[in-house]
Amino acid sequence: MEKKLQISVSLVRGVRNLLQPINRLPPELLILIFRQTQSHLPDFLPIRDSSSSSWQWLSLLQVCRHWRGLIASSPQLWSELDSGILPERFLKRSSAVPLKAYLGLKLYNLSEDMLDSIASQSRRFQELHLDADSWHSSATIFHQFKCPAPILTSLTLVTDGRDIVSGALPQLFGGEMPSLRKLCLKHLTSWPKGYFQNLTHVCLYDQNEITRPTMDEFLDFLSDSPFLEELALVRAGPTRMDGAAQFHSPPSRTVSLPHLRQLDIGEWPSAPLVARFLSHLHLTANTDMYFWGDGMLNAAQPDSEIARSLALLLPEDISKLESMRGIKKWYLARQPRVILDTPFISVTGSADDKGRTLYMYGTFSASQLVPTQLLSRYPVSEVECLTVRDSCMDTDNANNLDVGFWRELLQGLPKLKKLEVLAFRSIGFTRAIVGALMPQISTVAQQPSLPCSQLTSLTVEHDVSLPAYCIRTMAEARARCVPPAARLEHLRVLVFDPNPQNVRQRRRRLRSMSISEAGSSTGSNSDSDETEDIGFENEARTREEEEYRMHTEDDRRLLEECVEIPGEVKFEYGVPLSVGLVPDAWPTAAYNFTRGRRGAL
């Protein structure tokens, strides 16, 4: 009787649960909703978000019997198999649907039986992402995957070289991967002929330095994938010199990549090696390029100081690099390591009227930024907007960029209309650039030479060192050389709050002076000390703010009274510091994936 009663109560609960609004939805719609609760990794460079669990959706099994039944009987919900999360259950419940297998992401001790069960389903593999070094057995893990993988579209193989001889990939899937389009390999430098063709996405990283391909070998590989859309080479690629190739010799062959959307080259030994590789490529105007690494952009080369120049990243002939054409914006930022630990150069954006954008970001020395060298390689003569930032003034790599440097650089930007100087806490930086904008009297002709004659907009960051008088003097001098329509029309000053660090230092000085005057007190308690601290802090902040406001108001009046600036002089408050100095897509997926010891795996 009691058992029947329990059954009846269970049935009533089930009927009541089915009457809930969400359970009135068709089962197919509920399954789609459940699918949206899952965290799906990208099929190329599958970086897992460590901030959230990828398997929280399994808690839906505990909501009710109805949901549990739907989920358990829906193979598509179990199609992403991770060797560290109930692999047997996922393998069984996924039935016959295509599989996305992640082996070695969490569990670094794959059993032979489990691997055999998974490998036997290779005909169902749609994606395979394998950390080969997680396999602990005398037999190589690659020999487990013998059967063909006819629908495999994405393959990731991560290894530090275990069971690998001379960087060569052992036979895999019997060589039958006709649908493969996306490939990511670590350490491996060669593979059986005909294995990888018609690829659209390729990432090679941490290759064996001794067995890396020659230029001709790598160009042969690229020629087999004419529809390539993404190419990432991080500590990998044709960095080994073959006997016939020289840095400055004309390229013997060119590979055209008309569909390439993104090119990543990271941490190559030197910039000339990158230029040598680029000289063999024909890229369209829609290819975004990212170059990063100390060896390429920061480290001194043993042969000469000039080898450090950023100009050597590009070949002398860039006519086949259509991605370097139409640069309308240029961001040049010298930042210390504490802000961004990897120097990079990139060219991104569309080739339409807005143009493409050149980014240079790093702790660059003055010898790397010689204007004549930069202007000879980088096509910046069409640049209309230049943003410069210098936070290296107080570092060992300061090598202050003086007026002569900026004058020489600005002379190579004849179409510049907008200049942004982000020099907060960089004393002397703004003054040098403003000085470079002053008209120059030629010894040959009486007519003064005017740098950036089309310049109409100037933005500067304000602090107590803002050279307002220099800016006004420059505007007055330029106004005498150009018609009114070509004068500086817009002057924008970004005003920041006083530096909190200065407030704390001033507070300490005030407190020290007060204590020395009043002498030591033996009857103080914690409450009175805390009240005293607050008082000193408020007094110091007030004095700091008053001093800062006085400087700001004096500068504003001085510039507003300048009749040679016909447009608006605008002081803006609370504007974020130096926004937009890096591309929206930086750091790229290839940079993030290849940074860790095992990449993302």
C-alpha positions in Angstrom: 0.0 0.0 0.0 2.8 2.4 0.9 4.7 1.6 -2.3 1.6 2.3 -4.4 1.2 5.6 -2.5 4.7 6.6 -3.3 4.2 5.8 -7.0 1.0 7.8 -7.1 2.7 10.8 -5.5 5.5 10.5 -8.0 3.0 10.5 -10.9 1.3 13.5 -9.5 4.6 15.4 -9.2 5.5 14.4 -12.8 2.1 15.6 -14.2 2.5 18.9 -12.2 6.0 19.3 -13.5 4.9 18.8 -17.1 2.3 21.6 -16.6 5.0 24.1 -15.9 5.2 26.8 -18.7 8.7 25.9 -19.8 7.9 22.2 -20.0 5.0 23.0 -22.4 7.6 23.8 -25.0 8.2 21.2 -27.7 11.1 18.8 -26.8 13.1 20.0 -29.8 13.0 23.6 -28.6 14.0 22.6 -25.1 17.0 20.8 -26.5 18.0 23.9 -28.4 17.8 25.9 -25.2 19.9 23.3 -23.4 22.4 23.5 -26.2 22.8 27.3 -25.6 23.8 26.6 -22.0 26.9 24.7 -23.1 30.3 26.4 -23.5 31.5 25.6 -27.0 35.2 26.1 -27.8 36.3 27.4 -31.2 37.2 24.7 -33.7 40.6 26.4 -34.4 42.9 27.2 -31.5 40.4 26.0 -28.8 41.3 28.3 -25.9 39.3 27.3 -22.8 37.9 30.1 -20.6 39.3 29.3 -17.1 36.9 31.7 -15.4 33.9 29.4 -15.9 33.4 25.7 -16.0 32.6 24.2 -19.4 30.5 21.5 -17.9 28.1 23.4 -15.7 25.3 22.5 -18.0 25.4 18.9 -16.6 23.6 20.3 -13.5 20.5 20.4 -15.7 20.3 16.7 -15.2 19.3 17.3 -11.6 16.4 19.6 -12.3 13.7 17.1 -12.9 13.0 13.7 -14.5 11.6 15.2 -17.7 14.8 17.2 -18.3 17.0 14.3 -17.4 15.2 12.1 -19.9 15.4 14.7 -22.7 19.1 15.4 -22.1 20.1 11.7 -21.8 18.4 10.9 -25.1 19.8 13.8 -27.1 23.0 12.7 -28.8 24.0 16.2 -30.0 24.3 17.3 -26.3 27.0 14.7 -25.8 28.9 15.2 -29.0 31.8 17.2 -27.3 33.9 14.6 -25.5 36.7 15.5 -23.0 38.9 12.7 -21.7 38.7 14.3 -18.3 34.9 14.5 -18.0 33.0 11.2 -18.0 34.3 10.1 -21.5 32.6 6.7 -21.4 29.2 8.3 -20.8 29.7 10.9 -23.5 30.9 8.3 -26.0 27.8 6.1 -25.3 25.2 8.8 -25.3 26.5 10.6 -28.4 25.3 7.6 -30.4 26.4 8.1 -34.0 26.6 11.9 -34.3 29.9 13.6 -35.3 32.3 13.9 -32.4 34.5 16.7 -31.1 37.2 15.0 -29.0 39.4 16.9 -26.6 42.0 14.4 -25.3 44.4 15.4 -22.5 43.0 18.8 -21.7 42.3 18.0 -18.0 43.2 14.4 -17.4 46.8 13.8 -18.1 46.7 10.0 -17.7 44.7 8.4 -20.4 44.1 4.7 -19.9 44.7 2.4 -22.8 41.2 1.0 -22.8 39.6 4.4 -22.8 41.9 5.6 -25.7 41.1 2.5 -27.7 37.4 3.1 -27.3 37.7 6.7 -28.4 40.1 6.0 -31.3 37.8 3.3 -32.6 35.3 6.1 -33.3 37.6 8.0 -35.7 35.1 7.8 -38.5 32.9 10.0 -36.3 35.6 12.6 -35.6 34.7 16.0 -36.7 37.4 17.6 -34.5 40.3 16.1 -32.6 42.4 18.2 -30.2 45.1 16.0 -28.7 47.8 16.5 -26.1 50.1 13.6 -27.1 52.3 13.9 -24.1 49.4 13.0 -21.7 49.7 9.4 -22.9 51.7 7.3 -20.5 52.6 4.0 -22.2 55.5 2.4 -24.0 53.6 2.6 -27.3 53.3 5.9 -29.1 49.8 7.4 -29.0 49.8 8.2 -32.7 49.7 4.5 -33.5 46.3 4.3 -31.8 44.7 6.3 -34.6 44.9 3.9 -37.5 41.4 4.1 -39.0 40.4 6.8 -41.5 38.8 10.0 -40.4 36.6 10.9 -43.4 34.8 13.9 -41.8 37.6 15.3 -39.7 37.7 19.1 -40.3 40.0 20.3 -37.5 43.1 18.7 -36.0 45.2 20.0 -33.1 48.4 18.0 -32.0 50.4 19.3 -29.1 53.7 17.6 -28.1 57.1 18.6 -26.7 58.7 15.9 -28.9 58.1 12.7 -27.1 58.0 9.7 -29.4 58.9 12.1 -32.3 62.0 11.6 -34.4 63.5 14.6 -36.1 60.3 16.5 -35.8 58.4 14.1 -38.2 54.8 13.3 -37.6 54.1 9.5 -37.6 51.4 8.1 -39.8 47.9 9.1 -38.7 44.5 7.9 -39.7 46.1 6.0 -42.5 46.7 9.3 -44.3 42.9 9.5 -45.0 41.7 13.0 -43.8 40.0 14.3 -46.9 37.9 16.9 -45.1 40.7 18.4 -43.0 40.7 22.2 -43.2 42.1 23.5 -39.9 45.4 22.4 -38.5 47.4 23.3 -35.4 50.8 21.5 -34.7 53.3 22.0 -31.9 57.0 20.9 -32.3 56.3 18.9 -35.5 58.1 20.1 -38.6 57.4 17.5 -41.3 54.8 14.9 -42.2 54.1 12.4 -44.9 53.7 13.8 -48.4 50.1 14.7 -49.3 48.9 14.7 -45.7 47.8 18.3 -45.4 46.3 20.0 -48.5 43.6 22.5 -49.1 43.8 23.9 -45.6 42.1 27.1 -44.6 43.6 27.6 -41.1 47.2 26.7 -40.0 49.0 27.3 -36.7 52.5 26.0 -36.2 54.4 26.7 -33.0 57.5 25.7 -31.0 58.9 23.8 -33.9 62.2 21.9 -33.5 64.8 24.5 -34.4 67.2 22.0 -36.1 64.5 20.5 -38.4 62.5 23.5 -39.3 61.7 23.7 -43.1 63.7 25.7 -45.6 62.0 28.5 -47.5 61.4 26.3 -50.6 60.0 23.5 -48.4 57.6 25.8 -46.6 56.5 27.6 -49.8 55.7 24.1 -51.2 53.5 23.6 -48.2 51.7 26.9 -48.7 51.2 26.2 -52.4 49.1 23.2 -51.5 46.6 25.4 -49.6 45.6 28.2 -52.0 42.5 28.9 -50.0 44.3 29.6 -46.7 42.5 32.2 -44.5 44.6 32.2 -41.3 48.3 31.5 -40.9 50.1 31.6 -37.5 53.8 30.9 -37.2 55.1 31.2 -33.6 58.6 30.1 -33.0 58.1 28.1 -36.2 58.3 28.4 -39.9 61.1 28.9 -42.5 63.7 30.4 -40.1 66.4 28.0 -41.2 68.7 29.4 -43.9 69.2 27.1 -46.9 72.4 27.4 -49.0 70.9 29.3 -51.9 68.9 31.9 -50.0 70.3 35.2 -48.8 68.6 38.0 -46.9 68.9 40.6 -49.7 68.7 38.5 -52.8 65.6 38.8 -55.1 63.0 36.2 -54.2 63.1 33.2 -56.5 59.4 32.5 -56.3 56.2 34.0 -54.9 53.1 32.2 -53.4 49.8 34.1 -53.8 47.4 33.8 -50.8 44.3 35.7 -52.1 42.0 34.5 -49.3 44.4 35.1 -46.3 42.6 37.2 -43.7 45.2 37.1 -40.9 48.9 36.5 -40.7 50.6 36.0 -37.2 54.3 35.8 -36.9 55.6 35.6 -33.4 59.0 35.4 -31.7 61.2 34.7 -34.8 65.0 35.0 -34.3 65.3 38.3 -36.2 63.4 40.9 -38.2 65.3 40.2 -41.5 64.1 36.6 -41.4 60.5 37.9 -41.4 61.2 40.3 -44.2 62.8 37.4 -46.2 59.6 35.3 -45.8 57.3 38.2 -46.7 59.2 38.8 -49.9 57.9 35.5 -51.2 54.3 36.2 -50.5 51.6 38.0 -52.4 48.9 39.3 -50.0 45.7 41.1 -50.7 44.6 44.4 -49.1 42.3 42.5 -46.7 45.1 40.7 -44.8 45.6 41.8 -41.2 49.2 41.2 -40.1 50.6 40.8 -36.6 54.3 40.6 -35.7 55.5 40.2 -32.1 58.5 39.1 -30.1 61.7 40.4 -28.5 64.1 38.8 -31.0 62.3 40.6 -33.9 61.5 44.0 -32.3 63.6 44.6 -29.3 66.8 42.5 -28.8 70.1 43.8 -30.2 71.5 41.7 -33.0 75.2 40.7 -32.9 76.2 42.1 -36.3 75.3 45.7 -35.9 73.1 48.3 -34.2 71.1 48.9 -37.4 69.8 45.3 -37.2 67.5 46.4 -34.4 65.7 48.9 -36.7 62.0 48.2 -37.0 62.4 49.0 -40.7 64.0 45.6 -41.3 60.8 43.8 -40.6 59.6 44.5 -44.1 61.4 43.7 -47.4 62.7 46.5 -49.6 60.1 45.7 -52.2 56.6 45.7 -50.7 54.7 45.9 -54.0 53.3 42.4 -53.6 52.2 43.2 -50.0 48.9 44.9 -50.8 48.1 44.7 -47.1 50.6 47.5 -46.6 48.7 49.9 -48.9 46.3 52.6 -47.9 47.6 53.3 -44.3 45.6 56.3 -43.0 46.2 56.0 -39.3 49.4 55.4 -37.4 49.7 54.6 -33.6 53.3 54.8 -32.3 53.5 53.9 -28.6 56.6 53.4 -26.5 55.4 51.7 -23.3 57.4 50.1 -20.5 57.2 46.4 -19.8 54.9 46.9 -16.8 52.1 47.9 -19.2 52.5 45.3 -22.0 55.2 42.7 -21.9 55.5 41.9 -25.6 56.4 44.4 -28.4 54.3 44.1 -31.5 53.7 45.7 -34.9 50.5 45.2 -36.8 48.6 46.5 -39.8 44.8 46.0 -39.7 41.6 47.5 -41.0 39.7 47.7 -44.2 41.0 49.0 -47.5 38.0 51.4 -48.0 38.0 55.2 -47.6 38.8 54.9 -43.9 42.0 53.2 -44.7 44.2 50.7 -42.8 45.9 51.3 -39.5 49.6 50.8 -38.5 50.3 49.9 -34.9 53.8 50.0 -33.3 53.9 49.2 -29.6 56.8 48.4 -27.4 59.8 49.6 -25.4 61.6 50.8 -28.5 64.9 52.5 -28.4 65.7 55.6 -30.5 68.0 53.5 -32.8 65.0 51.3 -33.7 63.0 54.3 -34.8 65.3 56.2 -37.1 62.9 58.2 -39.3 64.7 57.8 -42.6 64.7 54.0 -42.2 61.1 53.8 -41.1 59.9 56.1 -43.9 61.9 54.0 -46.5 60.0 50.8 -45.7 56.6 51.7 -44.2 54.3 53.4 -46.7 52.9 56.1 -44.4 52.9 59.1 -46.8 49.0 58.9 -46.9 48.6 58.9 -43.1 46.0 61.5 -42.0 45.9 60.7 -38.3 49.0 60.1 -36.1 48.8 59.1 -32.4 52.0 59.1 -30.4 52.5 57.9 -26.8 55.7 57.8 -24.8 55.8 56.2 -21.3 59.5 55.4 -21.5 60.8 58.8 -20.4 61.8 57.5 -17.0 63.1 54.1 -18.0 66.5 52.8 -19.0 65.3 52.7 -22.6 64.3 56.3 -22.7 66.7 57.6 -25.4 64.6 60.7 -25.6 63.2 61.4 -29.1 64.1 65.1 -29.6 62.8 67.8 -31.8 65.1 66.7 -34.7 63.6 63.2 -34.6 60.0 64.4 -34.8 60.8 67.0 -37.4 62.3 64.4 -39.7 59.4 62.0 -39.1 56.7 64.6 -39.6 58.2 65.7 -42.9 57.3 62.2 -44.2 53.6 62.8 -43.4 52.6 65.5 -45.8 48.8 64.6 -45.6 48.6 64.6 -41.8 45.4 66.3 -40.6 45.1 65.1 -37.0 47.8 64.7 -34.4 47.3 63.2 -30.9 50.1 63.5 -28.4 49.5 61.3 -25.4 52.3 62.4 -23.0 50.8 62.3 -19.6 53.7 62.1 -17.0 56.2 62.2 -19.9 58.0 65.5 -19.3 59.4 67.1 -22.4 57.7 64.8 -24.9 54.9 67.2 -25.9 57.4 70.1 -26.1 59.6 68.2 -28.6 56.7 67.4 -30.9 55.3 71.0 -30.7 58.8 72.3 -31.5 58.9 70.0 -34.6 55.7 71.6 -35.9 57.3 75.1 -35.9 58.0 76.6 -39.4 61.6 76.2 -40.5 63.4 79.0 -42.3 65.4 77.7 -45.3 68.8 79.0 -46.0 68.1 78.8 -49.7 64.6 80.2 -50.0 63.1 82.9 -47.8 59.7 81.1 -47.7 59.7 79.0 -44.5 59.1 75.3 -44.6 56.0 74.2 -42.8 55.8 70.6 -41.6 52.4 68.9 -42.0 50.8 71.9 -43.8 47.4 70.2 -43.7 47.3 69.8 -39.9 44.1 71.2 -38.5 43.5 69.2 -35.3 45.8 68.7 -32.2 45.1 66.7 -29.1 47.4 66.6 -26.1 47.2 65.1 -22.6 47.4 67.6 -19.8 49.4 67.5 -16.6 51.4 70.1 -14.7 54.1 70.0 -17.4 51.7 71.0 -20.3 53.7 73.4 -22.5 50.8 75.7 -23.1 53.0 78.7 -24.1 54.9 76.5 -26.6 51.6 75.3 -28.2 50.4 78.9 -28.5 53.7 80.1 -30.0 53.6 77.2 -32.5 50.0 78.0 -33.5 50.9 81.7 -34.0 54.0 80.8 -36.1 52.1 78.4 -38.3 49.2 80.9 -38.8 51.7 83.3 -40.4 52.6 80.7 -43.0 49.2 79.3 -44.2 45.9 80.8 -45.2 43.2 81.0 -42.5 41.4 77.9 -43.9 44.5 75.8 -43.2 45.1 77.0 -39.6 44.9 74.8 -36.5 41.1 74.6 -36.0 40.7 72.2 -33.2 42.8 72.0 -30.0 41.7 69.3 -27.5 43.3 69.0 -24.1 42.6 65.9 -22.1 42.7 66.8 -18.4 43.3 64.2 -15.7 42.9 64.3 -12.0 46.0 64.9 -9.8 48.2 61.8 -9.4 47.0 60.0 -6.2 50.6 59.0 -5.5 51.6 62.7 -5.3 48.7 63.2 -2.9 50.0 60.5 -0.6 53.5 61.8 -0.7 52.3 65.3 0.2 50.2 63.9 3.0 53.2 62.2 4.5 55.3 65.4 4.3 52.5 67.4 6.0 52.1 64.9 8.7 55.9 64.7 9.3 56.0 68.5 9.6 53.1 68.6 12.0 54.6 65.9 14.2 58.0 67.6 14.4 56.3 70.9 15.4 54.0 69.5 18.0 56.4 66.9 19.4 55.6 63.4 20.3 52.4 62.8 22.1 52.0 59.9 24.6 48.3 60.1 25.0 47.2 59.4 21.5 44.9 56.5 20.6 44.0 54.7 17.4 40.7 56.7 16.9 42.5 60.0 17.1 45.3 58.8 14.9 42.8 57.7 12.3 40.9 61.0 12.5 44.2 62.8 12.1 45.1 60.7 9.0 41.8 61.6 7.4 42.4 65.2 8.1 45.9 65.2 6.6 44.6 63.3 3.6 41.8 65.7 2.9 44.1 68.7 3.4 46.7 67.3 1.0 44.1 66.4 -1.6 42.6 69.9 -1.4 46.0 71.6 -1.8 46.9 69.3 -4.7 43.6 69.9 -6.5 43.8 73.6 -6.0 47.3 73.7 -7.4 46.3 71.5 -10.3 43.2 73.6 -11.1 45.3 76.8 -11.1 47.7 75.3 -13.7 44.8 74.1 -15.8 42.9 77.4 -15.7 46.1 79.4 -16.6 46.8 77.0 -19.5 43.2 77.2 -20.7 43.1 81.0 -20.7 46.4 81.3 -22.4 45.3 79.0 -25.3 41.7 80.4 -25.6 43.1 83.9 -26.0 45.2 82.8 -29.0 43.4 84.3 -32.0 45.4 82.2 -34.4 43.4 79.2 -33.3 40.0 80.1 -34.9 38.3 76.9 -33.8 37.3 75.6 -30.4 39.8 75.1 -27.6 38.3 72.3 -25.6 39.5 71.0 -22.2 38.0 67.6 -21.4 37.9 66.1 -18.0 37.8 62.4 -16.8 38.9 61.0 -20.2 40.5 57.5 -19.9 44.2 57.5 -20.4 45.6 56.5 -23.8 42.7 54.5 -25.2 42.9 52.7 -28.5 46.7 52.2 -28.8 46.3 48.6 -29.7 44.0 46.8 -32.3 40.7 45.5 -31.1 41.8 41.9 -31.9 45.0 42.2 -29.9 46.1 39.9 -28.3 45.2 37.5 -31.1 44.0 34.0 -30.6 47.3 32.6 -31.9 49.2 34.8 -29.3 47.0 33.6 -26.4 47.1 29.9 -27.5 50.8 29.6 -27.9 51.9 31.5 -24.7 51.5 28.7 -22.2 53.6 25.6 -21.7 51.1 23.6 -23.5 49.3 26.3 -25.3 45.7 25.9 -24.4 45.9 22.2 -23.9 
